């Protein structure tokens, strides 16, 4: 199964999920790797998960919270402490714009780190 196939299993969020995956691909041409619970993008600046029993997309992002995140976005799509990185739960289409800004902030942070090393 691919990440796109998993996204298509979400009746109300499938188009949001596919848009996020395509946005990640537009930033950097690599692939998602399935772990036990999540799909991790290589380089590791973003991961998606699909909690059981709910139509939700769990988005894990490698950002410098709160520096990289706009306060207005946090009202629409709150961030929580994740295992390694902050995460948010996408539950409705109106959160797409915030999620793409979070992904782009994670991508920029990762690209900046690579340039410095």
N, C-alpha and C positions, 0 to 999 in steps of 0.2 A: 504494500500500500504506500502511496506517496502522500506528501502533506496536502497536495491539492485534493486528493480523494477524501482525506479526512475532513477537509473544509467543506466539501460538498455534502457531507453527512449532516451538516447543521442547517436545518430548514430555513431559519430566519437570518442567519449570519453568514451563509455560504459566500455571498457576493462580497461582503466585508472582508472575510478571511482571504478570499482569492485576491482581492485588491491589495491587501497587506503583503501577501506573498509576492505578488508582482512588483510591488514597490521595493521590497528587499532585493529582489533580483535586479532591479534597475540601478540600485546603488553599487552593487558588487556582484560579479558573475561567479558564483560558487554554487554549492548545493546544501540542502538540508540533510542532516543525518538523524535517524530515529534512535533515541535512547529508550530506556525502559518507559519513561513517562512523557518525554518531550521530543520535539523536533528542534535540533540545534543547528543554526546556520554557521558555516565555517567561512570566514573567521567568526569567532564567538562573540558577536555583539548583540545578538537577538535569538530568542527561542520561543516557540509556541507550544502550548499544551492544551489538552482538551479534557477538563474535569468530567468525571463520570456523573451521570444523572442530572446534568444541566446543560442547557445550550449556552455555553460560555467558551470564549477563547482566552486562555491564560497567556499573557504576553510578558516575557522576561526580557529586560533590557539592561545593558551595561552602560549606565549613565551616572554622572556625578550629580546625585540628588541632594539638595534642591537646585544647585547652580544651573544645570542644563534645562530645567523644566519651568515653564511659565505657570504662574499661580492660577490663571484662568483655566488652563487645561486640567489642573488638578481637581477643580470643582466638577468637571464633567467626567474625567477618568482618573480617579484617585490611584496613587501608587502605594504599595505596601512593601514591607520588608520580605524579600524572597530568600531562598536558601543561599544563593550566591549573589544575586542581583535583585534590584527592585522589580516588582511585578505589578501588573494590573489585570483586571478581569473585564474583558469586553463582553457586554451583555446586550448592547443595542447599537443600531447603525449610526446614531448621532455621535458615537465615540470614535469614528474612523479618523477624522481630522487630527484629533489629539494623539491617537495611536501612531499615525504616520509621523507626527512631529517627534514623538518619543523615539521611534525607530531611527529617524534621521539624526537625532542628537546622539544616540548610541553609535551610529556609524561614524559620525564626525569624531567622537571621542576615540574610537578604535583607530581611525585613520591618522589622527594626531599622534597617538602613541607609537604607531609604526614608523612615522616620519622621524620621531625623536630617537628611536633606537637604531 
